[in-house]
Amino acid sequence: MGIEARYRRVTPQEFERLQNDVSYAGVYFGDDLETDEEIYAYFETLRNSDRYLDIDKYWRPLHFLFTGVSYDSENNGDMLLHKVFMGGSATPWEATYGMVRYLTVSEVNEISEALNNILEDDFKSRLDSLLGSHESRVYMEPHFFELYVQFVKFFNAATQEGDIVLLSLD
């Protein structure tokens, strides 16, 4: 097991309702699920939504690929892109590791722009540093490019629709 990063897009109206309606928040975050079938159906619905992004345990290498430094480095590299993984403001909702955090509409817009401006040469150079000549490169390189594309699409959609992004580490 490891720490997984998950993102959810919510409208400002949904976010306000989540903050003001404990019952709604409980249903939204799946707090009332009891059976394996309910839990499976809940996460299957999330996975099929364009308002949800689960990058699994790949957030640490993606942090490096986006910022050029390790997530736990004293120098966080590109601070704006560091926020994608470690930033945002705490909410009252618990995640497995800490609290669910949120990125404001303004932060989402800035992050979207920064993601779109990652230079391909920088990304490839960091990928070389990360994977080197390791035999898994043939599998992992396309996977990291796909995760980058998913991030860009997710944050671009959030920007276009004026969404807030929730981040949880579970």
C-alpha positions in Angstrom: 0.0 0.0 0.0 1.0 3.6 -0.5 -0.4 7.0 -0.5 -2.7 7.7 -3.5 -3.7 11.2 -4.7 -7.3 11.8 -5.9 -8.8 14.9 -7.4 -12.5 16.0 -7.7 -13.9 19.0 -9.5 -16.8 20.8 -7.9 -18.6 23.9 -8.8 -18.4 26.8 -6.3 -22.1 26.1 -5.5 -21.4 22.4 -4.8 -18.5 23.4 -2.6 -20.6 25.8 -0.6 -23.3 23.2 -0.2 -20.6 20.7 1.0 -19.5 23.1 3.6 -23.0 23.9 4.8 -24.8 20.6 4.6 -23.2 17.8 6.7 -25.6 15.2 5.3 -24.8 16.1 1.7 -21.1 16.1 2.4 -21.4 12.6 4.0 -23.1 11.2 0.9 -20.7 13.1 -1.4 -17.7 11.6 0.2 -19.2 8.1 0.6 -19.2 8.2 4.4 -22.5 6.2 4.6 -21.3 3.3 2.5 -21.4 0.0 4.3 -21.2 -3.0 1.9 -18.4 -3.9 -0.5 -20.9 -3.6 -3.3 -21.9 0.0 -2.3 -18.2 0.9 -2.0 -17.4 -0.6 -5.4 -20.4 1.1 -7.1 -19.4 4.4 -5.5 -15.8 4.3 -6.8 -16.8 2.9 -10.2 -19.1 5.9 -10.6 -16.3 8.2 -9.7 -13.8 6.5 -12.1 -16.3 7.0 -14.9 -16.7 10.7 -14.3 -14.7 13.4 -16.0 -15.0 15.3 -12.7 -12.6 12.8 -10.9 -8.9 12.0 -11.4 -7.2 9.3 -9.5 -3.4 9.2 -10.1 -2.9 6.4 -7.7 0.6 6.3 -6.2 2.2 8.1 -9.1 1.9 11.6 -7.5 5.5 11.5 -6.2 7.1 10.9 -9.6 4.7 13.3 -11.2 5.7 15.9 -8.7 9.3 15.5 -9.8 8.3 15.5 -13.5 6.3 18.7 -13.1 8.6 20.6 -10.8 12.0 19.1 -11.2 12.4 18.3 -7.5 11.2 15.7 -5.0 8.0 16.5 -3.2 9.8 16.5 0.2 12.7 18.7 -1.0 13.3 22.0 0.9 13.3 23.6 -2.5 9.8 22.9 -4.0 10.8 23.8 -7.5 7.9 25.4 -9.3 5.8 26.3 -6.3 2.6 26.6 -8.4 2.9 23.1 -9.7 4.0 21.9 -6.2 0.5 23.1 -5.1 -1.0 20.4 -7.4 0.2 17.8 -5.0 0.9 19.5 -1.6 -1.0 22.7 -1.7 -4.5 24.1 -1.3 -6.4 25.0 1.8 -7.6 22.5 4.3 -11.3 21.6 4.4 -13.2 20.1 7.4 -13.3 16.7 5.7 -10.9 14.0 6.6 -8.8 12.1 4.1 -6.8 9.1 5.0 -3.7 11.3 5.3 -4.7 14.7 6.7 -7.6 16.7 5.5 -9.1 17.0 2.0 -7.7 20.2 0.6 -9.1 22.5 -2.1 -7.7 24.7 -4.8 -9.6 27.9 -5.5 -10.9 28.8 -9.0 -8.0 31.3 -9.3 -5.4 28.6 -8.2 -6.9 26.1 -10.6 -6.6 28.6 -13.5 -3.0 29.4 -12.7 -2.2 25.7 -12.3 -3.9 24.9 -15.6 -1.8 27.5 -17.4 1.4 26.2 -15.8 0.6 22.6 -16.7 0.0 23.7 -20.3 3.4 25.4 -20.3 5.6 22.6 -19.2 8.2 22.3 -21.9 8.4 18.9 -23.5 12.2 19.0 -23.3 12.0 19.6 -19.6 9.5 16.8 -19.1 11.7 14.4 -21.2 14.9 15.4 -19.4 13.2 14.8 -16.0 11.8 11.5 -17.2 15.4 10.5 -18.2 16.5 11.3 -14.7 13.6 9.4 -13.1 13.7 6.3 -15.2 17.3 6.2 -16.6 17.9 3.0 -18.5 15.7 1.0 -16.2 14.0 -1.9 -18.0 10.5 -0.7 -16.8 11.0 2.5 -18.9 9.3 0.9 -21.9 6.2 0.6 -19.8 6.4 3.6 -17.5 7.3 6.3 -20.0 4.0 6.1 -21.9 2.2 5.8 -18.6 3.7 9.1 -17.3 2.9 10.9 -20.5 -0.7 9.7 -20.3 -1.0 10.8 -16.7 0.4 14.3 -17.7 -2.3 14.4 -20.5 -5.0 13.4 -18.0 -3.8 16.2 -15.6 -3.9 18.8 -18.4 -7.4 17.7 -19.5 -8.7 17.7 -15.9 -7.4 21.1 -15.0 -8.3 22.6 -18.4 -11.9 21.4 -17.9 -11.9 22.8 -14.4 -10.7 26.1 -15.7 -13.3 26.2 -18.5 -16.1 25.4 -16.1 -14.9 27.6 -13.2 -14.5 24.7 -10.9 -12.8 24.3 -7.5 -10.6 21.2 -7.2 -10.6 19.0 -4.1 -7.4 17.0 -3.4 -7.2 14.0 -1.0 -4.3 11.8 -0.1 -5.6 8.3 0.7 
